[in-house]
Amino acid sequence: MTADEAIAGSGPLPATHPRQRIGALRRVPGYPQLLISSFIWHTTRWGGLFTTSYLLAELVGSPILSQAVGALLFAPMLLGGFVAGMISDRLERRKLILAVQLLLIPVEFAMSAVVWAGVVQVWMTLPFMFLLGIGGLMNMTAQRPLIYETVGPDLAPRALTIESTAQAGSSMFGTLVGGILIETVGMGAGFAVMGVLLVVSAALLWHVPTPRYGGRRSGGTFSIAAQLAASAALVRRSPRLLAMLGITVVMNLCMFGYVPLIPIVAGDYTSSAAMIGALAAAPGCGQITAGIGLSARHLERHGLVFAVGSGVALCGLLGFATAPALAVAFLALFVSGLGQAAFGSMQSLLAIEAAGETERGAALGVLSTCIGAMPIGMIVIGVAAESFGPRTALTASALLGLGGLVTVVTRRTGLLAHNPLPGSGNT
């Protein structure tokens, strides 16, 4: 059954009705397994980031070190986005993702073993986070095109919104589980559980069939120079893609570097690992709430949703940086999560809309490289937090981000226009 047949066979409601589309997604062969596998994979990555950040806070308590290690989670996107996109367009994506997951399983258990044995050292967190970051790179350049090609262009906007919501839920679930495991069982258990979850994710992915909308793979040899030229041409012909990439750089420089600082800022309110985990889960709560709403609506302006969501996320970060109490901090991060849902769910979709059939991996490779600005932002925020305090650093970062967002939107107003026709590949 293809996605078109799933839509046609889902009852008397109009094909554009939200319930019709969501019901059709459930009937696409392999999509439910792919969605659950993706959720679990995201959980291991965010849970690993929180557990490692908490471990570093216990070992050294240095904001700049926490930021540097957190930056390694996103460094592969900056260093390997173009190459990963090129590989994704040439190899079978499901097998590529599966190979990365099988590589990460022993890494998680090895980290758990050294923590439980009491021999963990700070340097061990560096390769661990970098390897987790490779998983994030593969998710962006291979998993999201795989979702698109599994469900088809008609169902892709809703499927990618659900994927973004699942990622949000995984960040909430991963941090909550990490905090509870640390407090009740020990830090080693946090890493061990992530390893078990990766086994489950790989088993589900194994049963996902070949996508029906995969199209043809790019031919030719592996040439980084050719990939760079093709990516540059893709960006030049799509003003909407260029605007989205600009906002992506702004957000990754100024917004998302706050995550490793949550345990440090939370120390002003509480010493409970479970409560700190709950605070870290607040953005995920907001993302799930907004994601449910977005997935139930037919959106005519993906770029507008993307831009407004970016602004809401930055305002929430500003509120977190200046919050006088734990409850206010939770509310601010929840509001930020609402915006992050709109930003994240539209980001990959805008990139794929701009790409041709054999350019999806390339488009998401360019996007991954822009997301790779996050390590730079994390280091800068970490240095500022070390020098002036984490709250001051986050306040300045949020204000700079809002200024950058306004600059991009006012100069590239085409981002706010109606969506292009499906398959135009030139937006």
Stockholm file with secondary structure:
# STOCKHOLM 1.0

chainA/1-427         MTADEAIAGSGPLPATHPRQRIGALRRVPGYPQLLISSFIWHTTRWGGLFTTSYLLAELVGSPILSQAVGALLFAPMLLGGFVAGMISDRLERRKLILAVQLLLIPVEFAMSAVVWAGVVQVWMTLPFMFLLGIGGLMNMTAQRPLIYETVGPDLAPRALTIESTAQAGSSMFGTLVGGILIETVGMGAGFAVMGVLLVVSAALLWHVPTPRYGGRRSGGTFSIAAQLAASAALVRRSPRLLAMLGITVVMNLCMFGYVPLIPIVAGDYTSSAAMIGALAAAPGCGQITAGIGLSARHLERHGLVFAVGSGVALCGLLGFATAPALAVAFLALFVSGLGQAAFGSMQSLLAIEAAGETERGAALGVLSTCIGAMPIGMIVIGVAAESFGPRTALTASALLGLGGLVTVVTRRTGLLAHNPLPGSGNT
#=GR chainA/1-427 SS CCHHHHHHTSCSSCTTSHHHHHHHHHHSTTHHHHHHHHHHHHHHHHHHHHHHHHHHHHHTCCHHHHHHHHHHTTHHHHHHHHHHHHHHTTSCHHHHHHHHHHHHHHHHHHHHHHHHTTCCCGGGHHHHHHHHHHHHHHIIIIIHHHHHHHHCTTTHHHHHHHHHHHHHHHHHHHHHHHHHHHHHTCHHHHHHHHHHHHHHHHHHHHTCCCCTTCCCCCCSCCCHHHHHHHHHHHHHTCHHHHHHHHHHHHHHHHTGGGGGGHHHHHTTTCCCHHHHHHHHHHHHHHHHHHHHHHHTSCCSCHHHHHHHHHHHHHHHHHHHHTCSSHHHHHHHHHHHHHHHHHHHHHHHHHHHHTSCTTCHHHHHHHHHHHHTTHHHHHHHHHHHHHHHCHHHHHHHHHHHHHHHHHHHHHHCGGGGSCCCCTTCCCC
#=GC SS_cons         CCHHHHHHTSCSSCTTSHHHHHHHHHHSTTHHHHHHHHHHHHHHHHHHHHHHHHHHHHHTCCHHHHHHHHHHTTHHHHHHHHHHHHHHTTSCHHHHHHHHHHHHHHHHHHHHHHHHTTCCCGGGHHHHHHHHHHHHHHIIIIIHHHHHHHHCTTTHHHHHHHHHHHHHHHHHHHHHHHHHHHHHTCHHHHHHHHHHHHHHHHHHHHTCCCCTTCCCCCCSCCCHHHHHHHHHHHHHTCHHHHHHHHHHHHHHHHTGGGGGGHHHHHTTTCCCHHHHHHHHHHHHHHHHHHHHHHHTSCCSCHHHHHHHHHHHHHHHHHHHHTCSSHHHHHHHHHHHHHHHHHHHHHHHHHHHHTSCTTCHHHHHHHHHHHHTTHHHHHHHHHHHHHHHCHHHHHHHHHHHHHHHHHHHHHHCGGGGSCCCCTTCCCC
//
